[in-house]
Amino acid sequence: MDGIMNLLHYILSNKKTLIYTTFIQEEYYKLASKLSADGVKYRVATVSNTPSVGSPAHRYDYSVEFKFYVRKIDRHRAEEAIHS
């Protein structure tokens, strides 16, 4: 279901330029904060990669992929915000 919703949002959104992908939730919050602080509008597509069988505990939960998209004209500003 995530894939269908992500495709629909992609088609209807003007934010189609992929600028960052992470599996780490702390990075997600850090990046979202930086983009918001610099006034860059973005959207996030999440892809669940949850295994059907339980997996051993890890420091990070890599079961969700976060993909950040911005408008093409905002790409440079977004990249500056990410690396500041």
PyMOL CGO cylinders between C-alpha atoms (Angstrom):
from pymol import cmd
from pymol.cgo import CYLINDER

trace = [
    CYLINDER, 0.00, 0.00, 0.00, 2.90, 2.39, 0.71, 0.3, 1, 1, 1, 1, 1, 1,
    CYLINDER, 2.90, 2.39, 0.71, 4.06, 2.07, -2.89, 0.3, 1, 1, 1, 1, 1, 1,
    CYLINDER, 4.06, 2.07, -2.89, 0.68, 3.02, -4.33, 0.3, 1, 1, 1, 1, 1, 1,
    CYLINDER, 0.68, 3.02, -4.33, 0.33, 6.05, -2.05, 0.3, 1, 1, 1, 1, 1, 1,
    CYLINDER, 0.33, 6.05, -2.05, 3.91, 7.17, -2.78, 0.3, 1, 1, 1, 1, 1, 1,
    CYLINDER, 3.91, 7.17, -2.78, 3.25, 6.92, -6.52, 0.3, 1, 1, 1, 1, 1, 1,
    CYLINDER, 3.25, 6.92, -6.52, 0.03, 8.91, -6.20, 0.3, 1, 1, 1, 1, 1, 1,
    CYLINDER, 0.03, 8.91, -6.20, 1.75, 11.62, -4.13, 0.3, 1, 1, 1, 1, 1, 1,
    CYLINDER, 1.75, 11.62, -4.13, 4.61, 11.72, -6.63, 0.3, 1, 1, 1, 1, 1, 1,
    CYLINDER, 4.61, 11.72, -6.63, 2.26, 12.22, -9.57, 0.3, 1, 1, 1, 1, 1, 1,
    CYLINDER, 2.26, 12.22, -9.57, 0.23, 14.94, -7.85, 0.3, 1, 1, 1, 1, 1, 1,
    CYLINDER, 0.23, 14.94, -7.85, 3.13, 16.74, -6.14, 0.3, 1, 1, 1, 1, 1, 1,
    CYLINDER, 3.13, 16.74, -6.14, 5.42, 19.42, -7.52, 0.3, 1, 1, 1, 1, 1, 1,
    CYLINDER, 5.42, 19.42, -7.52, 8.18, 18.13, -5.22, 0.3, 1, 1, 1, 1, 1, 1,
    CYLINDER, 8.18, 18.13, -5.22, 9.78, 15.43, -7.38, 0.3, 1, 1, 1, 1, 1, 1,
    CYLINDER, 9.78, 15.43, -7.38, 13.53, 15.94, -7.00, 0.3, 1, 1, 1, 1, 1, 1,
    CYLINDER, 13.53, 15.94, -7.00, 15.04, 13.35, -4.66, 0.3, 1, 1, 1, 1, 1, 1,
    CYLINDER, 15.04, 13.35, -4.66, 17.64, 15.01, -2.42, 0.3, 1, 1, 1, 1, 1, 1,
    CYLINDER, 17.64, 15.01, -2.42, 18.24, 12.55, 0.41, 0.3, 1, 1, 1, 1, 1, 1,
    CYLINDER, 18.24, 12.55, 0.41, 17.47, 9.00, 1.50, 0.3, 1, 1, 1, 1, 1, 1,
    CYLINDER, 17.47, 9.00, 1.50, 17.98, 7.52, 4.96, 0.3, 1, 1, 1, 1, 1, 1,
    CYLINDER, 17.98, 7.52, 4.96, 16.95, 4.54, 7.04, 0.3, 1, 1, 1, 1, 1, 1,
    CYLINDER, 16.95, 4.54, 7.04, 17.84, 6.20, 10.36, 0.3, 1, 1, 1, 1, 1, 1,
    CYLINDER, 17.84, 6.20, 10.36, 15.03, 8.03, 12.14, 0.3, 1, 1, 1, 1, 1, 1,
    CYLINDER, 15.03, 8.03, 12.14, 17.41, 10.45, 13.89, 0.3, 1, 1, 1, 1, 1, 1,
    CYLINDER, 17.41, 10.45, 13.89, 18.72, 11.55, 10.47, 0.3, 1, 1, 1, 1, 1, 1,
    CYLINDER, 18.72, 11.55, 10.47, 15.14, 11.99, 9.31, 0.3, 1, 1, 1, 1, 1, 1,
    CYLINDER, 15.14, 11.99, 9.31, 14.39, 14.40, 12.17, 0.3, 1, 1, 1, 1, 1, 1,
    CYLINDER, 14.39, 14.40, 12.17, 17.69, 16.24, 11.74, 0.3, 1, 1, 1, 1, 1, 1,
    CYLINDER, 17.69, 16.24, 11.74, 17.17, 16.76, 8.01, 0.3, 1, 1, 1, 1, 1, 1,
    CYLINDER, 17.17, 16.76, 8.01, 13.51, 17.76, 8.38, 0.3, 1, 1, 1, 1, 1, 1,
    CYLINDER, 13.51, 17.76, 8.38, 14.55, 20.32, 10.98, 0.3, 1, 1, 1, 1, 1, 1,
    CYLINDER, 14.55, 20.32, 10.98, 17.28, 21.78, 8.76, 0.3, 1, 1, 1, 1, 1, 1,
    CYLINDER, 17.28, 21.78, 8.76, 15.00, 22.07, 5.73, 0.3, 1, 1, 1, 1, 1, 1,
    CYLINDER, 15.00, 22.07, 5.73, 12.21, 23.66, 7.76, 0.3, 1, 1, 1, 1, 1, 1,
    CYLINDER, 12.21, 23.66, 7.76, 14.60, 26.11, 9.42, 0.3, 1, 1, 1, 1, 1, 1,
    CYLINDER, 14.60, 26.11, 9.42, 15.78, 27.29, 5.98, 0.3, 1, 1, 1, 1, 1, 1,
    CYLINDER, 15.78, 27.29, 5.98, 12.22, 27.55, 4.67, 0.3, 1, 1, 1, 1, 1, 1,
    CYLINDER, 12.22, 27.55, 4.67, 12.59, 24.74, 2.12, 0.3, 1, 1, 1, 1, 1, 1,
    CYLINDER, 12.59, 24.74, 2.12, 9.31, 22.96, 1.47, 0.3, 1, 1, 1, 1, 1, 1,
    CYLINDER, 9.31, 22.96, 1.47, 9.68, 19.22, 1.10, 0.3, 1, 1, 1, 1, 1, 1,
    CYLINDER, 9.68, 19.22, 1.10, 7.78, 15.97, 1.14, 0.3, 1, 1, 1, 1, 1, 1,
    CYLINDER, 7.78, 15.97, 1.14, 8.85, 12.61, 2.50, 0.3, 1, 1, 1, 1, 1, 1,
    CYLINDER, 8.85, 12.61, 2.50, 7.99, 9.24, 1.01, 0.3, 1, 1, 1, 1, 1, 1,
    CYLINDER, 7.99, 9.24, 1.01, 8.30, 6.33, 3.40, 0.3, 1, 1, 1, 1, 1, 1,
    CYLINDER, 8.30, 6.33, 3.40, 8.85, 2.78, 2.29, 0.3, 1, 1, 1, 1, 1, 1,
    CYLINDER, 8.85, 2.78, 2.29, 8.35, 0.00, 4.81, 0.3, 1, 1, 1, 1, 1, 1,
    CYLINDER, 8.35, 0.00, 4.81, 10.84, -2.85, 4.48, 0.3, 1, 1, 1, 1, 1, 1,
    CYLINDER, 10.84, -2.85, 4.48, 9.58, -4.84, 7.46, 0.3, 1, 1, 1, 1, 1, 1,
    CYLINDER, 9.58, -4.84, 7.46, 10.60, -8.49, 7.25, 0.3, 1, 1, 1, 1, 1, 1,
    CYLINDER, 10.60, -8.49, 7.25, 7.89, -11.10, 7.65, 0.3, 1, 1, 1, 1, 1, 1,
    CYLINDER, 7.89, -11.10, 7.65, 9.99, -12.90, 10.27, 0.3, 1, 1, 1, 1, 1, 1,
    CYLINDER, 9.99, -12.90, 10.27, 11.36, -11.22, 13.39, 0.3, 1, 1, 1, 1, 1, 1,
    CYLINDER, 11.36, -11.22, 13.39, 14.92, -9.92, 13.18, 0.3, 1, 1, 1, 1, 1, 1,
    CYLINDER, 14.92, -9.92, 13.18, 17.52, -9.52, 15.91, 0.3, 1, 1, 1, 1, 1, 1,
    CYLINDER, 17.52, -9.52, 15.91, 17.72, -6.22, 17.76, 0.3, 1, 1, 1, 1, 1, 1,
    CYLINDER, 17.72, -6.22, 17.76, 20.05, -3.60, 16.26, 0.3, 1, 1, 1, 1, 1, 1,
    CYLINDER, 20.05, -3.60, 16.26, 21.07, -0.11, 17.29, 0.3, 1, 1, 1, 1, 1, 1,
    CYLINDER, 21.07, -0.11, 17.29, 18.99, 1.29, 14.43, 0.3, 1, 1, 1, 1, 1, 1,
    CYLINDER, 18.99, 1.29, 14.43, 15.75, 0.06, 12.94, 0.3, 1, 1, 1, 1, 1, 1,
    CYLINDER, 15.75, 0.06, 12.94, 16.35, -0.12, 9.18, 0.3, 1, 1, 1, 1, 1, 1,
    CYLINDER, 16.35, -0.12, 9.18, 12.84, -1.27, 8.34, 0.3, 1, 1, 1, 1, 1, 1,
    CYLINDER, 12.84, -1.27, 8.34, 11.64, 2.14, 7.11, 0.3, 1, 1, 1, 1, 1, 1,
    CYLINDER, 11.64, 2.14, 7.11, 13.24, 4.10, 4.29, 0.3, 1, 1, 1, 1, 1, 1,
    CYLINDER, 13.24, 4.10, 4.29, 12.72, 7.89, 4.27, 0.3, 1, 1, 1, 1, 1, 1,
    CYLINDER, 12.72, 7.89, 4.27, 13.06, 9.68, 0.91, 0.3, 1, 1, 1, 1, 1, 1,
    CYLINDER, 13.06, 9.68, 0.91, 13.10, 13.49, 0.88, 0.3, 1, 1, 1, 1, 1, 1,
    CYLINDER, 13.10, 13.49, 0.88, 11.85, 15.31, -2.22, 0.3, 1, 1, 1, 1, 1, 1,
    CYLINDER, 11.85, 15.31, -2.22, 11.84, 19.03, -3.08, 0.3, 1, 1, 1, 1, 1, 1,
    CYLINDER, 11.84, 19.03, -3.08, 10.87, 21.13, -6.07, 0.3, 1, 1, 1, 1, 1, 1,
    CYLINDER, 10.87, 21.13, -6.07, 13.53, 21.23, -8.76, 0.3, 1, 1, 1, 1, 1, 1,
    CYLINDER, 13.53, 21.23, -8.76, 14.07, 24.97, -8.29, 0.3, 1, 1, 1, 1, 1, 1,
    CYLINDER, 14.07, 24.97, -8.29, 14.66, 24.42, -4.53, 0.3, 1, 1, 1, 1, 1, 1,
    CYLINDER, 14.66, 24.42, -4.53, 17.31, 21.72, -4.97, 0.3, 1, 1, 1, 1, 1, 1,
    CYLINDER, 17.31, 21.72, -4.97, 20.31, 24.02, -4.45, 0.3, 1, 1, 1, 1, 1, 1,
    CYLINDER, 20.31, 24.02, -4.45, 18.80, 25.62, -1.33, 0.3, 1, 1, 1, 1, 1, 1,
    CYLINDER, 18.80, 25.62, -1.33, 17.93, 22.19, 0.05, 0.3, 1, 1, 1, 1, 1, 1,
    CYLINDER, 17.93, 22.19, 0.05, 21.45, 20.86, -0.50, 0.3, 1, 1, 1, 1, 1, 1,
    CYLINDER, 21.45, 20.86, -0.50, 22.91, 23.93, 1.22, 0.3, 1, 1, 1, 1, 1, 1,
    CYLINDER, 22.91, 23.93, 1.22, 20.56, 23.41, 4.18, 0.3, 1, 1, 1, 1, 1, 1,
    CYLINDER, 20.56, 23.41, 4.18, 21.50, 19.74, 4.45, 0.3, 1, 1, 1, 1, 1, 1,
    CYLINDER, 21.50, 19.74, 4.45, 25.23, 20.41, 4.48, 0.3, 1, 1, 1, 1, 1, 1,
    CYLINDER, 25.23, 20.41, 4.48, 25.18, 23.44, 6.79, 0.3, 1, 1, 1, 1, 1, 1,
]
cmd.load_cgo(trace, "trace")
